[in-house]
Amino acid sequence: VKKSLFCYMSNMTSCTIPDLPNAISDTNIYNYMFYGSLNLNTIRINSMECPQALISSTGSFGRNNTSYVGYNTRMMGVNKLIVPVGATGYDDLITVHPELTDPTKCGFTIQYGE
């Protein structure tokens, strides 16, 4: 698997990253992972701990209005990052990638469980 895994997948509206040991531990895989996926409104990460490689990634959630993940659906308030109840480290993700929760960019909210 190379970087930019879901880059510019404009028809994709949801994605699940499984909780598998070392499923995606290489930062290069996360780099630009969702870049340009403008209609992606649900990202589910099944890991109890936010993958460090995602926190350390570059451009995963976009860099401008033509590449922010969920940009086309951000104003509807439907964009969500779903993680397990009791999961940790996702606040660090928001600190490093503030564009993810910025309503003018990606507009995602973190939802613990469902």
WONORCOR-V185533 format. One record per backbone hydrogen bond with DSSP energy under -0.5 kcal/mol. NH is the residue of the N-H (numbers start at 1). CO is the residue of the C=O. If there is no record, write none. Layout:
# WONORCOR-V185533
{{NH CO} {NH CO}}
This chain:
# WONORCOR-V185533
{{4 31} {5 29} {6 33} {7 4} {8 35} {9 6} {10 8} {12 9} {15 42} {17 44} {18 16} {20 18} {23 20} {25 22} {27 25} {29 26} {30 26} {31 27} {32 58} {33 30} {34 60} {35 32} {36 67} {37 34} {38 36} {40 37} {41 13} {41 39} {42 13} {43 80} {44 15} {44 42} {45 43} {45 82} {46 17} {46 44} {50 88} {54 51} {55 51} {56 52} {57 54} {62 59} {67 64} {68 64} {69 61} {70 37} {71 68} {72 38} {73 38} {73 70} {74 70} {76 73} {77 74} {78 73} {80 41} {81 109} {82 43} {82 80} {83 81} {83 111} {84 45} {87 84} {88 48} {93 89} {94 90} {95 91} {96 92} {97 93} {100 97} {101 98} {102 98} {105 102} {106 99} {106 102} {107 99} {107 102} {108 100} {109 79} {111 81} {113 83} {113 111}}
